[in-house]
């Protein structure tokens, strides 16, 4: 095994993390007050005789900001992760700046700073916090690509589970840990690699690597049935300066969606839970009412024009009503602008639309391609049977490659744990329109379940933001 570079040895030193976090705290404190200092220096000549007074106030506010950031976990281990953490930063900065606003309005401590300048101060610092995070991510990713990590790790056990954890870490790893290779007492030395990583030797070789400070973490991936063997190895490793982590069964972890719940202090894998809990249903309902109400006010003229065009284009009603599956597999009536000739309407969607479908009217082709036929579903949202964002509702008889959706995908019904939506995570990722293959419905369900497991208001707004370009550039709907 090649020796570590001087840079790698430095980054692996325990004190590096403490020094780096301390520097980050100083940087955040400086960022919190920099715009305020510049405003006072430029607009008020450094506050004149009150310069020392305002300097002391700024130092006090910088300290408050850092303490709040510390309280909310900004300086936790995730500081070194690949996460953007913009939402956490926004909330923390809002909390800190609320203290400044209180000092300004109630105590009159920042009398020279106007309300408009306070807004500039808040916005400028927020942009700086974001820029600093992006710069940090760039630095961390550069170091990771160069093979430098905060800690070096090995996987103890060339088992199937060990291979799974190696593959998972190769896809999701960051600077916090770098895998050096495998340790296994059973594999012959003639085997040089396991899952693309070198076989570094047996447990005796591992002990020597730890004493040489080449390894800081050991991931024990032996079968959980080998209880005695695990106990012996952990007992030996506990005598050495190294972190020892027991790798969970990756199959169980996949089914638990990486969540662990404590019951009476006992950690358990959480395989399934209510998708919307606590205040989440109320928050999502308020979100739906506000967004759907605003959308109807803004789009009412367009919807009126479309209704007139549909009526003039072909005889029949303007709206098309169809039974579809909603929350908890209940049937709901979904509204759409009619896009087919009335006499050819397919109430149960037994036959999916195809390119050049003769049943579709001239106006219908346009509104289907642009998804304008979905606008009446805003009324479904207001009435409570649908949401702005969620898995798209499917008609009762829709099929993929001639097979009913619920028969084609085992987890299909799990989509109905939340209300269906006008737009969804699958749709903005290109899975809309005809489902002529099993793969298409499988991918659609996969994205829908991912949305349900990771729901947040921010996720909804992100999907809504991506919906318009997804509709404009799609070629799947007809």
FENLINLIN-V709422 format. One record per run of one state. SS is the DSSP state (helix for helix, strand for strand, loop for the rest). FROM is the first residue (numbers start at 1). LEN is the number of residues. Records with the same first field share a line. If there is no record, write none. Layout:
SS = FROM-LEN + FROM-LEN
//
This chain:
loop = 1-5 + 13-1 + 72-5 + 81-5 + 106-9 + 146-6 + 157-3 + 173-5 + 184-9 + 195-2 + 202-1 + 212-5 + 221-6 + 238-5 + 247-3 + 256-4 + 264-2 + 270-10 + 314-5 + 326-1 + 330-1 + 338-2 + 341-1 + 345-15 + 361-1 + 370-2 + 375-2 + 384-3 + 390-5 + 396-3 + 401-2 + 409-3 + 418-3 + 424-1 + 429-9 + 454-3 + 474-5
helix = 6-7 + 14-58 + 77-4 + 86-20 + 115-31 + 160-13 + 203-9 + 227-11 + 250-6 + 280-34 + 327-3 + 342-3 + 362-8 + 372-3 + 377-7 + 405-4 + 412-6 + 425-4 + 438-16 + 457-17
strand = 152-5 + 178-6 + 193-2 + 197-5 + 217-4 + 243-4 + 260-4 + 266-4 + 319-7 + 331-7 + 340-1 + 360-1 + 387-3 + 395-1 + 399-2 + 403-2 + 421-3
//
